[in-house]
Amino acid sequence: MSTAPLVRDPSTSRLLDDGYDLAIQGGHLIVRKVPYVTPSGAVAYGCLAYPITVSGDRINDDSGDHRIWFVGEQPCDEHGRVLPAASAQVRPITKNLAAEYMLSSKPPSGYADQYAKVTSYARILSHPAQAIDPAVTATLGAGWDEVEDGLPFVYRDTASSRAGLAELNSKFQGHKIAIVGLGGTGSYILDQVAKTWVDAIDLFDGDFLDNHNAFRAPGAADIEELRSRPNKAEYFAALYSHMHIGITAHPVDLDEENFSLLDGATFVFLAAADAESLPAVMAWLSGRGVPFIDVGMGIEETDGRLSGLLRVTTHFPEDHVRPPRPPAVARGGVDDYDRNIQTADLNALNAILAVIAWKKHLGYYADHTAAVETLYKVFTGEIRNVEAG
């Protein structure tokens, strides 16, 4: 991870002054070498852990949730009785580290800061151990480690650590995603993919960013940027590189002369409006066993209101039977007489449906259907899955 060391808050500094051994790993503060009593009555050392709140590169001195998690065996008192504050609850911290127990002891007024929280739970665990061996202590000597987690971000992903999703999110690692077309739908696909742990993201678009693109894309483009008419792939690569490293812009439209730029992609999103080029790139990807999703929308104005269809079609190597191809209007194609009506909310929904289908393919979300296509009808609000066969 290409981040500067975290700036410590007052509580972590006080804990170090007291002699606690601390580490930052997987978005959690880990207090190491805390003595406790095992079910067999032995004195052992475990770890306390809880997710921290970070603003940029600064740890906030916010106790937040009163709970804390414990890495070790079931903690007991000196008589071998289970501590009432401890209950079995697995919490993933990193792919290879998980806590087995949750401790819950909330004072009436809560904890004033992280220092009060850590020292309180350290006492709950260590006092029974000290009743057996008065020499044991949780303050064996100050230690501070920031263990790099290898995530492809400029700053730390504490959203995943707070939710305990480290193990699930590791499903994204090792993947290189290509997004072809950075218009309304493609830019929203990027917005979602950039928040995952994929290793790399390649962006393809030969067009310029103009006002109409800005009004159908996430975020808010600066007027000076619009005046310079940047290439869309380069603009969005620069924007999302503020968060995710490994984003590469290819300011070109894909055709049979440059399909090799997709080499190494493990998954592809096709969100370009040019329907004429789709069959060729689809055939190229299918021939190489590369899974991909193509999206499209057909929106029309009737009696002063908009209606139409959004479509997400999956093309995975394990799918052997494809449904009938949808009409061109739902494929996102544009002709000389088509108004090509799109709105930011429908672009975003089309993108979200595509990203959810991709995450189901990776096993991130539960999926009990054999759907190869998802259709959203604006008029009825119905989302319909079309299964293979």
C-alpha positions as CSV (number, residue, x, y, z in Angstrom):
1,M,0.0,0.0,0.0
2,S,1.5,3.4,-1.0
3,T,0.6,5.3,2.1
4,A,2.5,7.3,4.6
5,P,2.7,6.1,8.2
6,L,-0.4,6.9,10.2
7,V,-0.4,9.9,12.5
8,R,-1.2,8.6,15.9
9,D,-3.9,10.0,18.1
10,P,-3.4,11.0,21.7
11,S,-4.8,7.6,23.0
12,T,-2.3,5.4,21.0
13,S,0.5,7.7,22.2
14,R,-0.6,7.2,25.8
15,L,-0.9,3.5,25.4
16,L,2.6,3.3,24.1
17,D,3.8,5.5,27.0
18,D,2.3,3.0,29.3
19,G,4.1,0.1,27.6
20,Y,1.4,-1.5,25.5
21,D,2.5,-3.4,22.4
22,L,0.4,-2.1,19.5
23,A,0.0,-2.8,15.8
24,I,-2.2,-1.6,13.0
25,Q,-3.2,-4.4,10.7
26,G,-6.3,-4.9,8.5
27,G,-7.7,-1.5,9.6
28,H,-7.7,-2.7,13.3
29,L,-5.7,-1.5,16.3
30,I,-4.3,-4.7,17.8
31,V,-3.1,-4.8,21.4
32,R,-0.7,-7.6,21.6
33,K,0.6,-9.7,24.6
34,V,-2.5,-9.2,26.9
35,P,-2.4,-11.9,29.7
36,Y,-5.6,-13.9,30.4
37,V,-6.7,-17.2,31.9
38,T,-7.5,-20.2,29.6
39,P,-10.3,-22.7,30.2
40,S,-7.6,-25.1,31.6
41,G,-6.6,-22.5,34.2
42,A,-3.3,-21.6,32.5
43,V,-2.0,-18.1,32.1
44,A,-1.5,-17.2,28.4
45,Y,-1.2,-14.1,26.2
46,G,-3.7,-13.0,23.6
47,C,-4.6,-10.0,21.6
48,L,-7.3,-7.3,21.7
49,A,-8.5,-5.9,18.4
50,Y,-11.0,-3.4,17.1
51,P,-11.5,-1.3,13.9
52,I,-10.1,2.2,14.0
53,T,-11.5,5.3,12.5
54,V,-9.0,7.0,10.1
55,S,-9.3,10.4,8.4
56,G,-6.8,10.4,5.6
57,D,-3.6,9.4,7.4
58,R,-4.8,10.3,10.9
59,I,-6.2,8.0,13.5
60,N,-9.2,9.6,15.2
61,D,-9.3,9.3,19.0
62,D,-12.9,8.0,18.9
63,S,-13.9,5.1,21.1
64,G,-16.9,4.5,18.9
65,D,-18.3,1.0,19.4
66,H,-17.9,-0.1,23.0
67,R,-17.1,-3.7,21.9
68,I,-13.7,-5.2,21.3
69,W,-12.6,-8.5,19.9
70,F,-10.2,-11.1,21.4
71,V,-7.7,-13.4,19.6
72,G,-7.0,-16.4,21.8
73,E,-8.9,-19.1,23.7
74,Q,-12.1,-18.6,25.7
75,P,-11.0,-16.1,28.4
76,C,-11.9,-17.2,32.0
77,D,-11.5,-15.9,35.6
78,E,-8.9,-17.4,38.0
79,H,-11.4,-20.1,38.9
80,G,-11.9,-21.3,35.4
81,R,-15.3,-19.7,34.9
82,V,-16.0,-18.0,31.6
83,L,-15.8,-14.3,31.8
84,P,-19.4,-12.9,31.4
85,A,-18.2,-10.2,29.1
86,A,-17.0,-12.7,26.5
87,S,-19.0,-14.4,23.9
88,A,-18.0,-16.5,20.9
89,Q,-18.0,-14.4,17.7
90,V,-15.6,-14.8,14.8
91,R,-14.4,-11.5,13.3
92,P,-12.0,-11.6,10.4
93,I,-9.2,-9.0,10.7
94,T,-7.1,-10.0,7.7
95,K,-7.2,-13.0,5.4
96,N,-5.0,-14.9,7.8
97,L,-6.0,-13.5,11.1
98,A,-9.4,-13.6,12.9
99,A,-10.6,-13.0,16.4
100,E,-12.6,-15.8,18.1
101,Y,-14.5,-13.8,20.8
102,M,-16.3,-10.5,21.3
103,L,-16.0,-8.7,24.6
104,S,-18.8,-6.3,25.6
105,S,-18.6,-4.2,28.8
106,K,-20.2,-0.8,28.4
107,P,-19.9,1.7,31.2
108,P,-23.0,3.9,31.8
109,S,-21.3,7.0,30.1
110,G,-19.4,5.0,27.5
111,Y,-15.7,5.2,26.9
112,A,-14.2,8.7,26.7
113,D,-11.6,7.7,24.2
114,Q,-9.6,4.7,22.9
115,Y,-7.2,4.8,25.8
116,A,-10.1,4.3,28.3
117,K,-11.5,1.5,26.2
118,V,-8.3,-0.5,25.8
119,T,-7.1,-0.1,29.4
120,S,-10.5,-1.2,30.7
121,Y,-10.6,-4.4,28.6
122,A,-7.0,-5.1,29.3
123,R,-7.8,-5.0,33.1
124,I,-10.8,-7.3,32.6
125,L,-8.6,-9.9,31.0
126,S,-5.4,-9.5,33.0
127,H,-6.7,-9.2,36.6
128,P,-7.7,-13.0,36.7
129,A,-4.3,-13.8,35.3
130,Q,-2.6,-11.7,37.9
131,A,-4.5,-13.5,40.6
132,I,-2.7,-16.6,39.5
133,D,0.6,-15.0,38.7
134,P,1.2,-11.5,40.0
135,A,4.2,-11.0,37.7
136,V,2.2,-11.0,34.5
137,T,1.3,-7.6,32.9
138,A,-0.2,-6.2,29.7
139,T,2.5,-3.5,29.6
140,L,5.6,-5.5,28.8
141,G,7.1,-2.8,26.7
142,A,6.0,-0.4,24.0
143,G,5.8,-1.7,20.5
144,W,4.3,-0.1,17.3
145,D,4.0,-1.8,14.0
146,E,2.0,-0.8,10.9
147,V,1.6,-4.0,9.0
148,E,1.1,-3.4,5.3
149,D,-1.8,-5.3,3.9
150,G,-0.9,-5.0,0.2
151,L,-4.1,-3.4,-0.8
152,P,-4.2,-1.4,-4.0
153,F,-5.3,1.9,-2.4
154,V,-3.7,5.3,-1.7
155,Y,-5.3,5.4,1.7
156,R,-6.6,2.7,4.1
157,D,-9.8,0.9,3.5
158,T,-11.3,1.1,6.9
159,A,-14.9,0.5,5.6
160,S,-14.0,-3.1,5.1
161,S,-12.3,-3.5,8.5
162,R,-15.3,-1.9,10.3
163,A,-17.7,-4.3,8.7
164,G,-15.3,-7.3,9.1
165,L,-15.2,-8.1,5.4
166,A,-11.5,-8.7,4.9
167,E,-11.9,-12.4,4.1
168,L,-14.7,-11.8,1.6
169,N,-13.0,-8.9,-0.1
170,S,-9.9,-11.0,-0.7
171,K,-12.0,-12.6,-3.5
172,F,-11.2,-9.5,-5.6
173,Q,-7.4,-9.8,-5.2
174,G,-5.4,-11.1,-8.2
175,H,-7.9,-9.7,-10.7
176,K,-7.4,-7.2,-13.5
177,I,-10.6,-5.6,-14.7
178,A,-11.1,-3.9,-18.0
179,I,-13.9,-1.3,-18.6
180,V,-14.7,-0.5,-22.2
181,G,-16.6,2.7,-22.5
182,L,-16.5,5.5,-19.9
183,G,-19.8,7.1,-20.6
184,G,-22.6,7.3,-18.1
185,T,-22.9,3.6,-17.3
186,G,-19.2,2.8,-17.7
187,S,-18.1,5.6,-15.3
188,Y,-20.5,4.3,-12.6
189,I,-19.1,0.8,-13.1
190,L,-15.6,2.3,-12.5
191,D,-16.9,4.1,-9.4
192,Q,-17.9,0.7,-7.9
193,V,-15.0,-1.4,-9.1
194,A,-12.4,1.2,-7.8
195,K,-13.7,0.6,-4.3
196,T,-12.8,-3.1,-4.4
197,W,-9.5,-4.9,-3.9
198,V,-8.9,-5.7,-7.5
199,D,-5.2,-5.5,-8.5
200,A,-5.6,-3.4,-11.6
201,I,-8.2,-1.6,-13.7
202,D,-7.8,-0.8,-17.4
203,L,-10.0,1.9,-19.0
204,F,-10.8,2.2,-22.7
205,D,-12.4,5.1,-24.4
206,G,-11.3,7.2,-27.4
207,D,-13.8,10.0,-26.8
208,F,-13.6,13.4,-25.0
209,L,-15.3,14.4,-21.8
210,D,-17.9,17.1,-22.5
211,N,-20.7,18.7,-20.5
212,H,-23.2,16.0,-21.4
213,N,-20.8,13.4,-20.1
214,A,-20.3,15.3,-16.8
215,F,-24.1,15.3,-16.2
216,R,-24.3,11.5,-16.5
217,A,-21.2,10.6,-14.4
218,P,-20.4,10.2,-10.7
219,G,-18.8,13.2,-9.0
220,A,-18.6,16.8,-10.4
221,A,-16.1,17.8,-13.1
222,D,-14.5,21.2,-12.7
223,I,-15.4,23.7,-15.5
224,E,-11.7,24.2,-16.3
225,E,-11.3,20.5,-16.9
226,L,-14.3,20.5,-19.2
227,R,-12.8,23.4,-21.1
228,S,-9.7,21.4,-21.8
229,R,-11.8,18.5,-23.2
230,P,-9.8,15.7,-21.7
231,N,-10.0,12.1,-23.0
232,K,-12.6,10.3,-20.9
233,A,-10.4,7.3,-20.0
234,E,-7.5,9.6,-19.0
235,Y,-9.9,11.9,-17.0
236,F,-11.5,9.1,-15.0
237,A,-8.1,7.3,-14.5
238,A,-6.7,10.5,-12.9
239,L,-9.8,11.0,-10.8
240,Y,-10.0,7.5,-9.4
241,S,-6.3,7.2,-8.9
242,H,-6.8,9.5,-5.9
243,M,-8.2,6.3,-4.3
244,H,-7.1,3.2,-6.2
245,I,-3.6,2.5,-7.6
246,G,-3.1,0.4,-10.7
247,I,-5.5,2.3,-12.9
248,T,-4.4,2.6,-16.6
249,A,-6.0,4.7,-19.2
250,H,-6.1,3.6,-22.9
251,P,-7.4,6.7,-24.8
252,V,-8.6,4.6,-27.8
253,D,-11.6,2.9,-29.1
254,L,-11.3,-0.9,-29.3
255,D,-11.2,-2.6,-32.7
256,E,-9.7,-5.7,-34.2
257,E,-6.4,-3.9,-34.5
258,N,-5.9,-3.4,-30.8
259,F,-7.8,-6.1,-29.0
260,S,-4.5,-7.3,-27.7
261,L,-4.7,-4.4,-25.2
262,L,-7.2,-6.6,-23.3
263,D,-4.5,-9.3,-22.8
264,G,-4.3,-10.2,-19.1
265,A,-7.7,-9.0,-18.2
266,T,-9.6,-11.5,-15.9
267,F,-12.9,-9.8,-16.4
268,V,-14.3,-7.2,-18.8
269,F,-17.2,-4.8,-18.7
270,L,-18.5,-3.7,-22.1
271,A,-20.3,-0.3,-21.7
272,A,-19.5,1.3,-25.0
273,A,-22.4,2.8,-27.1
274,D,-21.0,1.7,-30.4
275,A,-23.0,-1.5,-31.1
276,E,-21.2,-2.2,-34.4
277,S,-17.9,-3.0,-32.6
278,L,-19.5,-5.3,-30.0
279,P,-19.7,-8.6,-31.9
280,A,-16.0,-8.6,-32.7
281,V,-14.8,-7.9,-29.2
282,M,-17.3,-10.4,-27.8
283,A,-16.1,-13.0,-30.1
284,W,-12.5,-12.2,-29.2
285,L,-13.2,-12.5,-25.5
286,S,-15.3,-15.6,-25.8
287,G,-12.6,-17.3,-27.9
288,R,-10.1,-16.8,-25.1
289,G,-12.5,-17.8,-22.2
290,V,-12.5,-14.3,-20.7
291,P,-15.7,-13.7,-18.7
292,F,-17.5,-10.4,-19.5
293,I,-20.7,-8.5,-19.1
294,D,-22.2,-6.2,-21.6
295,V,-24.8,-3.6,-20.7
296,G,-27.3,-1.5,-22.5
297,M,-30.4,0.7,-22.2
298,G,-33.3,1.8,-24.4
299,I,-35.1,4.8,-23.1
300,E,-37.9,6.6,-25.0
301,E,-40.2,9.6,-24.2
302,T,-43.9,8.8,-24.5
303,D,-46.6,11.2,-23.5
304,G,-44.2,13.5,-21.8
305,R,-42.6,10.7,-19.6
306,L,-39.6,8.4,-20.0
307,S,-39.9,4.7,-20.1
308,G,-37.8,1.8,-21.3
309,L,-35.5,-1.0,-20.5
310,L,-32.1,-1.6,-18.8
311,R,-30.2,-4.7,-19.6
312,V,-27.2,-6.6,-18.1
313,T,-26.1,-9.7,-20.0
314,T,-23.4,-12.0,-18.6
315,H,-21.0,-14.0,-20.8
316,F,-19.3,-16.5,-18.6
317,P,-17.3,-19.6,-19.9
318,E,-19.5,-21.9,-17.8
319,D,-22.7,-20.7,-19.6
320,H,-23.2,-22.9,-22.6
321,V,-26.6,-21.7,-23.7
322,R,-27.3,-18.0,-24.4
323,P,-30.7,-16.4,-24.4
324,P,-32.0,-14.8,-27.6
325,R,-30.2,-11.5,-28.3
326,P,-32.2,-8.5,-27.1
327,P,-33.3,-5.8,-29.7
328,A,-30.8,-3.2,-30.7
329,V,-32.5,-0.5,-28.7
330,A,-31.8,-2.4,-25.5
331,R,-28.2,-3.1,-26.5
332,G,-27.2,0.5,-26.3
333,G,-26.7,1.0,-30.0
334,V,-27.0,4.4,-31.5
335,D,-28.3,5.3,-35.0
336,D,-28.6,8.6,-36.8
337,Y,-32.2,9.2,-35.7
338,D,-31.9,8.0,-32.1
339,R,-32.0,10.6,-29.4
340,N,-30.0,8.2,-27.2
341,I,-31.8,9.3,-24.0
342,Q,-29.9,8.5,-20.9
343,T,-30.2,9.8,-17.3
344,A,-27.6,9.6,-14.5
345,D,-29.9,7.6,-12.2
346,L,-30.6,4.9,-14.9
347,N,-26.9,4.8,-15.9
348,A,-26.1,4.3,-12.2
349,L,-28.7,1.5,-11.8
350,N,-27.5,-0.2,-15.0
351,A,-23.9,-0.1,-13.6
352,I,-24.9,-1.4,-10.2
353,L,-26.8,-4.3,-11.6
354,A,-23.7,-5.2,-13.7
355,V,-21.4,-4.9,-10.7
356,I,-23.7,-7.1,-8.6
357,A,-23.7,-9.7,-11.3
358,W,-19.9,-9.6,-11.4
359,K,-19.6,-10.0,-7.7
360,K,-22.0,-13.0,-7.8
361,H,-19.7,-14.5,-10.4
362,L,-16.8,-14.2,-8.0
363,G,-18.8,-15.7,-5.1
364,Y,-19.0,-12.5,-3.2
365,Y,-22.8,-12.4,-3.1
366,A,-25.1,-15.4,-2.7
367,D,-26.6,-16.5,-5.9
368,H,-29.2,-19.2,-6.3
369,T,-30.3,-18.4,-9.8
370,A,-28.9,-19.4,-13.2
371,A,-29.6,-16.0,-14.6
372,V,-27.6,-14.9,-17.7
373,E,-29.5,-11.7,-18.2
374,T,-31.1,-9.1,-15.9
375,L,-33.7,-6.7,-17.2
376,Y,-35.2,-3.7,-15.5
377,K,-38.4,-2.2,-16.8
378,V,-38.8,1.5,-16.0
379,F,-42.6,1.5,-16.3
380,T,-43.3,-1.3,-13.9
381,G,-40.2,-1.2,-11.7
382,E,-39.8,-4.9,-12.3
383,I,-36.4,-6.6,-12.3
384,R,-36.5,-9.8,-14.2
385,N,-33.8,-12.5,-14.5
386,V,-33.6,-14.5,-17.7
387,E,-32.1,-18.0,-17.1
388,A,-30.1,-20.0,-19.6
389,G,-31.9,-22.6,-21.5
